Amino acid sequence: MTTYTNPVLNADWSDPDVVRVGDDFYLTASSFGRVPGLPLLHSRNLVDWTLVGHALERLEPEEEFARPRHDRGVWAPSVRHHDDRFWIFWGDPDHGVFQVNAPGIRGPWTRPHLVKAGRGLIDPCPLWDEETGEAYLVHAWARSRSGVKNRLTGHRMHPEGTALLDEGKVIVDADRIPGWFTLEGPKLHRHDGWFWILAPAGGVGTGWQGAFRSRDFFGPYEERIVLEQKDTEVNGPHQGAWVRTPSDEDWFLHFQQRGAYGRVVHLQPMRWDGPDGWPVIGDAGAPVLVHPRPALPAQPPAAPATDDDFPGGRYGRQWQWTANPRAGWATEHSGDGLRLACVRTPDAHDLRRVPHVLTQRLPGAPSIVEVDLALRTEEPGARAGLAVLGDAYCWIGLQRGTDGRVHLVHRFAEPVAEAERDAGQSRPAPEGRVRLRIETAPGARCRFSHDLGGGFEPSGPVFAATPWRWVGALLALFALAPAGHAHDVGEHAGAAAFTRFRIRPR
């Protein structure tokens, strides 16, 4: 019997939720302030996943996400299939509960609809109860916005998912459960005559997975811990999705917080435990690292795409902007390669504040990242490069100097710093071209190097990648130029061309 090894998604696919439709499984995850949002992954065996698109083209309100909001936006979505449509609900901690829906996983998806306005409303999950015909929604609270946490609130919902029909009732108050704290991320189900809420508690790095059940949606609920770290290396195993296969096997997908790598996704066996009827996840409630595969049809090995030749100047689904994009940031053309405009910005010395940065997830395994870069601008100070972007960041690339020449530069910024510093010695790049490389090692330690035509040479010290508040570190491509005056902001000052982006195991 063949086995699989966790994590099955070894990168930052935070707060996963999964639904099965026929023989297909679909997963979505938090995307926070990156655009497009709500990634959509597909699998037929729960182990091998491919990225097939996104459900959210732009973040709303548009003006708020015109600049980077790295830890805001789309938090902990839930995906369901009802009435021949896919539905995704999520909480924006500053605005409320939204939903989008579509007839197929590839769309077309509706524009975001605000189901309930309010600050601190997070982690919503709907349920259409086939037994009664009623519709419900449960959500958690963000204390930073509402002053409330550790509680789950339940509502009756309009069957069309457009509005909530009451003011809501606290159906689980974890302040009343000894030893429980930071209860959040509820997933609502109906099973064996019970309403079930599978919800994590205890914090992302140290917590556990809880299960709650009641004969009535509004409670009272009894609780049990059904997955925790125990003596394994999988810290904080929780917040995920229960899914049942066509052959009635039960499985649970959850995340593990891994610092700069973000929240990687594990697959756990699950069963309903005899006369007590409670779920048992993993190996008697402890996460497994290696396990026999689900009894599902064979599928070729697969993983979300990372490499990109940028055919026609178009970038693949794996890339996301750090804010709502504007026309002209990337240019389509007849050949291959990504052409990014050197957009004038007042934040040229702080990539964390730049909206026109194209990102993808940092691989969770040691890797070698490479890309070719050509700088095509005469603007002094214009620059482009390859970065590891987080609360601290580091990049290597090319810059047009005040002397008119193009230079190879390597810079970094510390978490509390508002400007960059040199990480390596600048040197001429006579042809304005370079091949850039980042080698990652355990602990998200990154070694930068460059090839100006004579082979790769290391540059600067090792950089330890750092996460954002809720988000893992990102790989990033960028091009920009300093803004001389306020009216210059957003104008273009030449371009940069990126070709042959590759990630391979180290």
C-alpha positions, 0 to 999 in steps of 0.5 A, spaced: 500 500 500 502 506 498 503 512 503 503 519 503 508 524 507 505 530 510 505 536 509 501 535 502 502 542 501 508 545 503 507 552 503 503 557 506 496 555 504 493 558 510 486 556 514 484 551 508 477 549 507 475 543 502 469 541 499 468 534 495 463 535 489 462 528 485 469 525 485 473 532 485 476 535 491 476 543 492 480 547 497 481 554 498 485 558 503 486 565 506 489 570 501 489 576 506 491 582 502 494 579 496 490 579 489 487 575 486 484 572 492 481 566 494 486 561 491 482 555 488 486 548 488 483 541 485 485 534 487 482 527 486 486 524 491 487 529 497 494 528 496 496 531 490 493 538 488 494 543 483 492 551 483 486 552 478 484 559 479 482 564 484 475 566 486 476 573 487 479 578 482 480 584 486 479 586 494 473 591 496 473 596 498 477 598 492 480 604 495 483 601 501 486 595 498 490 600 493 496 599 497 499 593 501 494 591 507 499 584 508 495 582 514 488 584 512 483 582 507 481 575 506 481 571 513 479 564 513 474 562 508 469 556 508 467 553 501 461 549 500 457 546 494 449 548 495 444 548 489 448 546 484 453 552 486 460 553 489 459 558 495 465 561 499 464 565 505 470 569 508 471 574 514 474 581 513 476 583 520 475 591 518 468 590 514 464 584 515 462 577 512 462 577 505 461 571 500 462 570 492 458 564 488 459 561 482 456 555 477 463 552 477 469 552 480 472 556 474 467 561 475 464 566 473 464 568 480 460 573 483 462 580 485 463 580 493 457 581 497 457 583 504 452 579 508 453 582 514 457 589 516 461 589 522 468 590 525 471 583 528 467 578 524 471 573 522 471 565 520 464 565 517 461 558 515 455 557 512 450 550 513 444 549 508 441 544 513 437 538 508 433 535 514 430 542 515 431 546 509 433 552 514 440 555 513 445 557 518 451 561 519 457 561 524 462 566 525 468 567 530 471 574 533 477 578 532 478 581 539 483 587 535 477 590 532 471 588 536 474 587 543 471 580 543 474 573 542 473 566 544 466 566 542 462 563 536 456 566 534 450 563 530 445 566 526 439 564 521 441 565 514 437 567 508 437 561 504 440 564 498 446 566 502 444 574 502 443 576 509 442 574 516 435 573 519 437 575 526 442 579 531 445 572 532 446 568 539 453 566 542 452 559 541 459 557 544 463 561 549 469 558 551 471 563 556 466 558 560 470 552 558 476 551 563 483 551 559 480 553 552 482 560 549 482 563 542 477 559 540 476 561 532 475 558 525 469 554 526 466 549 520 459 547 521 456 541 519 450 536 520 452 529 521 448 523 525 443 527 527 447 532 530 450 539 529 457 539 529 462 545 529 469 543 528 473 549 531 481 550 533 483 553 539 489 555 543 493 559 538 496 558 531 503 555 534 501 551 540 493 550 539 489 544 538 483 542 534 476 542 538 469 539 536 462 541 539 456 538 538 448 539 539 442 537 537 440 544 536 443 549 532 443 554 538 446 549 543 447 547 548 454 544 545 458 539 548 466 539 547 472 535 546 479 535 543 480 531 537 487 533 535 493 536 538 500 535 538 502 530 543 509 527 542 509 529 535 513 535 531 507 538 528 505 544 533 499 547 533 495 542 529 488 545 527 483 549 523 481 545 517 476 541 513 473 535 514 471 531 508 468 524 506 470 520 500 465 517 495 467 510 499 465 513 505 472 514 508 473 521 512 479 525 512 481 532 515 486 537 512 489 542 517 495 547 517 501 547 521 504 554 523 512 554 520 514 561 521 517 564 515 514 558 511 507 560 513 501 555 514 503 548 511 497 543 510 497 536 513 492 531 511 489 526 517 485 520 517 479 521 521 473 516 523 467 517 527 468 513 534 463 508 535 457 509 540 460 515 543 460 518 536 465 523 536 471 524 531 478 521 532 483 525 527 490 522 526 493 517 530 488 517 536 488 524 536 495 525 534 497 528 527 501 523 523 507 524 518 506 518 514 500 514 512 497 510 507 493 514 502 486 515 501 482 509 497 481 514 491 483 513 484 490 514 482 493 521 480 499 523 477 504 527 482 502 534 482 503 540 486 501 548 485 505 551 479 511 555 481 516 555 474 514 561 469 516 563 462 511 568 462 508 566 455 506 573 452 508 577 458 502 573 462 504 571 469 501 564 471 496 563 477 501 562 482 503 570 482 499 575 486 500 582 487 500 586 494 495 590 492 489 591 487 493 592 481 492 597 476 493 597 468 500 597 465 504 594 471 505 588 467 505 588 459 503 583 454 507 582 448 508 577 443 514 574 446 516 570 452 518 574 459 515 578 464 515 586 463 514 590 469 514 597 469 518 601 473 512 605 477 514 611 480 513 611 488 514 615 494 516 608 497 522 606 493 526 604 499 521 600 502 518 594 498 513 592 504 509 599 502 509 598 494 503 595 491 506 593 484 510 587 487 508 580 484 509 575 489 508 567 490 509 563 496 516 561 499 517 553 498 517 550 505 523 545 503 530 547 501 530 550 494 534 554 489 530 560 486 533 563 479 530 568 474 533 572 469 533 580 469 534 585 464 533 593 466 531 597 461 530 604 463 535 610 463 532 613 469 537 614 475 534 610 481 530 606 477 531 598 480 528 591 479 530 585 482 528 578 486 526 579 493 524 575 499 519 579 502 516 579 509 516 583 516 524 584 514 526 583 507 532 582 502 533 583 495 538 583 489 537 586 482 539 591 478 539 599 479 541 605 474 546 609 478 546 617 477 553 615 473 548 613 468 551 605 469 547 599 471 549 596 477 548 590 481 545 591 488 543 587 494 539 590 499 535 589 506 531 592 511 530 590 518 523 589 521 523 596 524 527 600 519 523 604 514 529 604 509 533 599 506 541 598 507 546 595 503 547 587 504 553 586 499 557 591 495 555 594 489 558 592 482 557 594 475 553 590 470 555 593 464 550 589 459 544 591 464 543 583 465 544 578 470 541 571 473 539 572 480 539 566 485 536 565 492 538 558 495 534 556 501 536 552 507 532 549 513 530 555 518 528 559 511 535 561 511 537 564 504 543 565 500 543 570 495 548 570 489 548 573 482 551 571 475 553 577 470 556 572 465 562 568 469 558 564 473 554 565 480 558 568 485 555 569 492 553 576 495 552 578 502 551 574 508 545 569 509 538 572 510 533 569 515 526 570 512 521 572 517 513 572 516 508 577 516 503 578 522 499 572 519 503 571 513 509 567 511 514 570 507 514 571 500 518 570 493 517 577 489 519 580 483 519 588 482 520 594 478 520 601 481 523 608 480 523 614 485 518 619 485 521 626 484 514 630 485 507 628 488 504 628 481 509 623 478 507 617 483 504 612 478 508 614 472 512 609 468 520 610 468 522 604 463 521 597 465 524 591 467 524 584 463 524 577 467 525 571 464 526 563 466 523 563 473 525 557 476 524 553 483 527 546 484 529 542 490 536 543 493 
